Amino acid sequence: MTVSASLMLGALVGAVNAVGAAWTAHRATAGEPGRALNLVLGGMVVRMVLILGAVALVLALLPVHRGAFVGGLGLLFVGGLLAEIAIALGRAPGSSRPPADA
C-alpha cells in the first residue's frame, strides 16, 4: 500500500473517531447534567476499544506504511479530542451558552 493510501486510511479511522467524539459530547451537553460525564466517559471507553481493535486489525492484516497510517490517525484523533473538549465545555462555535469560566 502506498504512503498516501496509508495516510488516508489512518485519517479515515481518525475521522470516524472524531465524529463519534463530537456526537457523544453533543448528546451529553443536550441531556441531563448528571448523566453528561457518564455519557462522555462511557463513549470514550467504547471508542478507545473500537479504535484499538481497528488499528490492530489494519496493522496486522494490511500492508500499510505504519508511519503514515499512525500519522493520519493521530492528527485527526487529536482534532477529535479537541472538538470533544470544546463541545463539552460549551465553547463550540455557535454555542449560545457562556464559557465555563465566565
N, C-alpha and C positions, 0 to 999 in steps of 0.2 A: 504494500500500500504506500502511496506517495506521502510525502510530508504534508502537503496541503490537504489531502484527504484525511489524514490522521488528525490534523488540526481542526478540520471541520467536524469530524466525528466527536472529538473532545468538546468542541464548542456546542454541539447538539446536546450532548449529555449534560453539560453545564447549563444550557438554556432551559432544558426540561426541569432541572433542579431550581433554577431561578424563578421560573413561572410557578412552580409548586410553592416556593417560599413566599412569593408575593401573594398568591392566592390564600395561603394559610394565614398570613399576617392580616390580610384584608378581612377575612372571615372573623378573625379573633377581635379586631377592633370594632366590628359591627355588632358583636354579640355582647353578652354579659361580661363586665369587667372581671368577675371572679373566675370565669372559665377561660379568659383570654390567655393567661400564662400556660394553663394546661394544654390548650389547643396549639399554641406556638411550640412549646417543648415537645409535645407528642408528635406533632407534624415534623419537627426537626429530626426526632429519632427515626421515624418511619422513612423520611427522605435519606438520612445517612445510611440506613441499612440497604435501601434500594440502590443508591448511588454506589456504595461499596460493591454490591453484587454486580451491577452493570460494569463497573470498571474492571473488576476481577474477570468477568466473562470476556470483555473486549481484549484485555491484555493476554488472557490465556488462549483465546480461540482465533483471534485475528492478527495478521502480521502488520500491526501498526507501528509507526515510528513513535516510540514511547515518549520522547521529549516533547514532540509536537502535540501528541494526544493530551498529555498531562498539562501542557501549557494552555491549550484551548479550554480544557476543562477548568483549570484553575482560574483563568481570567473571568469566565462567566460565573463560576462558583462564588468568587469574592463579590462580583457585582450583584448576585442574587442575595448574598448575606447583607450587603449594604442596603439594598432595596427593602429587605425584610425589616431591618432595624429602623429605617426611615418611616415605613408604614406603621410599624408597631409603636413608634414614638409620636406618631401624628404629624410628622414633618414632611410627609409626601407632598409633591406638587399638587396643588388644587385642594389641599386639606382645609377644611373650614374651622378646625379646632386650633386653639393657640398652641405653641410649642410646649413641651412638657416642663421646660424650665422657666416658664413665664410666671 
